Amino acid sequence: MNTGQAAPGYEPRGAAAGRPGAADPDAVSELEAACAAEAGGEAGVPCTAEAGSEASMPCTAEAGREMGVVAAMAGAGPMTCRAREVLQRVGDKWSVLVIDLLGQGTLRFTELHRAIDGITARMLTVTLRGLERDGIVTRTIHPVIPPRVEYALTPMGRTLLDTIGQLVSWTDSHLPEIEAARAAYDARHPAE
C-alpha cells in the first residue's frame, strides 16, 4: 500500500525536485551534446549523441563542461554516456520483463516470447543480444538437432532482481490507480 511517503534516503531529482533535470528538454539536449563531446567530437562538428536521434547538435568540449554544471544543478551527479547507455538498456520495458522472467530460472527463446505479451520475436532478439552484450544475460547453445538455445541471468544480472522485482510489483499493485488516473486525464483532455 502506498502511504505517500518517500523511502528513507530518497531525494527527488530533476523536475520532481523543482530543478531542471531529466524531464527538462533543454537539459536532455545538453546531455546529448556532452555525450557526443565525451565520445570525441571535435568543436563545431555536427554529430548526433544518440543512434537514431533526429536532431544534430554541435559537439564541443565546452558543451561537456556545461553539461557537468547542468547535471550538478539537477542533482544528477556525474552521469557518463556509457552509464546512460546501460540505464537505457536495463530500464527498457522489454529488458525489465526479460530480467524479471529470467530471475525465475533459465528459459528458452520460445518460452520468453510466449511469456511476454506484445513483444515481437525481432524485439526479443534485439533485447536479449543487448543484455548479453552488457553481461546481464548468458546465451547457451546446446549441440542437439534442432539446436536448443537457453538464456539465463549472469551473477551480475541477478543483482538487478531486487530492484526490478520491486518495480514490477509496484506496477502490478498500482494498475487500478493508474487506469483510473488515465481515464480521468483522458476525460479532462479529449483527443484533438
PyMOL commands that set and color helices and strands:
alter all, ss='L'
color gray80, all
select helices_A, chain A and resi 14-17+25-38+61-74+81-91+93-102+109-115+121-133+155-158+161-188
alter helices_A, ss='H'
color red, helices_A
select strands_A, chain A and resi 45-47+57-59+107-108+137-142+148-153
alter strands_A, ss='S'
color yellow, strands_A
deselect
rebuild
show_as cartoon
